C-alpha cells in the first residue's frame, strides 16, 4: 500500500471535514443570530445616457454587513427591479458578491428600451396623472439556504397637465383684416378639458369651447384643427369631423378631441430627459370659418393656444449630489420564501439588457455609514 497516498487522502478528508464544520458553524451562527445577515440599507437610481432607442438606468445599492469581517463564504446574490406603475423599466442582478464589513455600495447599469414609455404613459394618465415608482431589492445569503432580505422603496410622481385648460376667461378671436366682416370674429367665453379613454395607441383629450358670435350673420365652423407638441416633438395632430353653425348673437359649444399618438412618445421621452426631465407641452388650434358670402378663411385660434410646463423627478434624485441617496426610509425585511426579483431578460422585447457591473474590487466601495440626501418633498413634483 502506498503510504504517501494514504497520508494525502487523510489530509484531504480532514480538510474537507474542517471546511464542512466551518460552513455548518457559520451557518448556525447566522441562524442563531450570533452573526448578522447582510441586507440592503438603501437604493439610489438616476438616468444616464439616453439615445433614440434606449435609456441607461444607473443604480447604487447600499448593502450593510453588521459583522466585523467580510462575508464571502458561499457568496451573496443581489437583485433588483424598478417599476413605474407596474411597468418594469429596469432589472439587474449580481451573483457571488463578497460583502465587506460595514457598508458597501454596489453599482449597476442597465438599459431600458424606450418603446416601453408608451405603456408607462398610458398607465400614468389612467392613474389620474400619478406614477408609483417601486424599487425592489433583495440580498440572498446562500449560506442560509437561500434566505432573502428585501427592501422595497416607493415614491410617487404627480403631474397636472389638464386642469389649467379649464378657464372662464373671455378671449376675442380675430381674423385678418377683411371688409367682409368685423373683428373680433368670435369670442371664446370658456374652455374645458378632460382626459378621454386612454388606449395603448392613443391618449385623447376631450376639449370644449363655449364661443359667442358677435356678428349679425351666422358663421359655419367647418373644422377645428390642432397640433400637439411636447418639447417641439409633434405627438398629435388632426381636425374635427363635425361642422358647427354659430348664429349671430348666440353662443355655441364646440367640441374637439386632440389625440396624442402614444407611439410617438418614445421620441418625446428622449427630449424630456435631455431637458432635465422638463417638458413644454403646447396645443395650437385653428378654425376654418365659412362666411355668409360663401368665402372661407382659416383663422389661427391664438387665444386658445394651450401651454403647460411638465416637470418630473422620477427617482427623487434629480437635484441630489450624493449617489447613495436612499430617497426615503426603508427597513430591510427578512423573508422566508424565495421572494427574489427576477430580472427581465432581453428576449421580452428588449426591456432590459444584461446589466453591466464591474468586478467585486472595482464596484464595491466600502463607506463608513450610509448617507441619505432625501428631497424636501420626497421627490413628488
Secondary structure, DSSP 8 states (H G I E B T S, - for coil): --HHHHHHHHHHHHHHHHHHHHHHHHHHHHHHTSS---EEEEEEEEEEEE-SSEEEEEEEEEEEE-SSS-EEEEEEEEEEEEEETTEEEEEEEEEEEEE-SEEEEEEEEEEEEGGGHHHHHHHHHHTTSEEEEEEEEEEEEGGGTSEEEEEEEEEEEE---SGGG-B---EEE--S--TTS-S--EEEEEEEEEE----SSEEEEEEEEEEE--SSS-EEEEEEEEEEEETTEEEEEEE-SS-EEE-TT-EEEEEEEEEEEGGGHHHHHHHHHHTTSEEEEEEEEEEEEE-TTS-EEEEE-GGG-EEEEEE--TTS-TT-S-TT--SS----EEESS--------GGGTSSB-------HHHH-EEESS------TTTT--
